Amino acid sequence: MENLKILITDIQWLVEFERKNPDFLYTPLYEYIIMWLTLNDDEKRAALPNLHTVLVDGQDCDHTGTPWEKDWLENNKTCLCPACNTARKCISIIESMRT
């Protein structure tokens, strides 16, 4: 239960981050997490595989030609922005809940 609470808090943080930085998050990710937050706890748990998929798909985008390209390339094409770091934390939490 504790992991779910932490996950919910981090997902809510992603929503707030997007509200403060419009069009920063991958649109399908943002739309899914908004919907996921409306679910009850049992439904949230059942939807964890889908949440995991959209989190993986929605972070570490191709930053070629963007202001973040240099840092992205220097970090082995891993984005270190707050949103991607939070997404990786959420992925880790979901993976820990599977065991």
Sequence and secondary structure as in RCSB ss.txt:
>XXXX:A:sequence
MENLKILITDIQWLVEFERKNPDFLYTPLYEYIIMWLTLNDDEKRAALPNLHTVLVDGQDCDHTGTPWEKDWLEN
NKTCLCPACNTARKCISIIESMRT
>XXXX:A:secstr
 HHHHHHHHHHHHHHHHHHHSTT S HHHHHHHHHHHTS HHHHHHTHHHHHHHHHHTSS   TTSTTHHHHHHT
TT   SHHHHHHHHHHHHHHHHT 
